[in-house]
């Protein structure tokens, strides 16, 4: 299943120097929870094929208790390729792998 969305790039408060994410919309997160149920990897992660702009990559999305949604990590190489930074709004997609 594929989910397309827009969201703001933000830094993870616990590791501001390393990690940036974009949150999936609540409705997409709710659908993912229903699909994966108890079949997730460690920490509730779900493998996905993702894209930000024209850049495609494989990663995992993670549940974030503070945002009450899944979040997509955006690594430095992707941010640089797309010319985006913290606070920018990006167009992204995730396709669940193995489900």
C-alpha positions in Angstrom: 0.0 0.0 0.0 1.3 3.5 -0.9 0.7 6.7 1.0 1.5 10.2 -0.5 1.7 13.2 1.7 3.3 16.6 2.4 4.9 17.5 5.7 7.4 19.7 7.4 11.0 18.5 8.0 11.9 18.6 11.7 14.8 17.6 13.9 14.3 14.9 16.6 14.6 16.6 19.9 16.7 13.8 21.5 19.4 13.8 18.8 19.2 17.2 17.0 22.6 16.9 15.5 21.7 13.7 13.6 18.1 12.9 12.9 15.5 14.7 10.8 12.0 13.4 10.1 8.7 14.2 8.5 5.5 13.0 10.1 2.9 11.0 8.2 -0.7 12.3 8.4 -2.9 10.8 11.2 -5.1 9.0 8.7 -2.2 7.3 7.0 -0.7 6.3 10.3 -4.0 4.9 11.5 -4.3 2.8 8.3 -0.7 1.5 8.7 -1.4 0.5 12.3 -4.4 -1.5 11.0 -2.4 -3.1 8.2 0.7 -4.2 10.2 -1.1 -4.9 13.5 1.5 -6.9 15.6 3.8 -7.8 12.6 6.3 -4.9 13.0 10.0 -5.0 13.5 11.8 -3.7 16.6 10.3 -0.5 18.1 7.3 -0.9 15.9 9.2 0.0 12.7 7.8 -0.8 9.3 10.1 -1.2 6.2 9.1 1.1 3.3 10.2 2.2 -0.1 10.1 6.0 0.2 10.5 9.1 -1.8 11.1 12.7 -1.0 10.7 14.8 -4.2 12.5 12.8 -6.9 14.8 11.0 -4.5 13.9 7.3 -3.8 15.2 5.2 -1.0 14.5 2.2 1.3 14.2 2.8 5.0 11.8 2.2 7.9 9.1 4.4 9.4 8.7 4.5 13.2 5.9 5.3 15.5 6.4 8.5 17.4 4.4 8.8 20.7 4.7 12.6 20.8 3.3 13.1 17.4 0.9 10.2 17.6 1.9 9.1 14.1 4.5 7.3 12.1 7.5 9.3 11.1 9.8 9.0 8.1 13.5 9.6 8.6 15.1 12.0 6.1 18.8 11.4 5.9 21.4 14.0 5.0 22.0 12.7 1.5 18.2 13.0 0.7 18.0 16.5 2.1 21.0 17.6 0.1 19.8 15.9 -3.1 16.4 17.7 -2.7 17.8 21.0 -1.4 15.6 20.9 1.7 16.3 21.6 5.3 14.6 21.8 8.7 11.3 23.7 8.5 10.8 23.1 4.8 7.7 21.3 3.6 8.3 18.3 1.4 6.2 16.1 -0.8 6.9 12.4 0.2 5.5 8.9 -0.3 5.9 5.6 1.4 5.1 2.1 0.1 4.9 -0.6 2.7 7.3 -3.5 2.1 6.4 -7.1 3.1 2.7 -6.3 3.6 
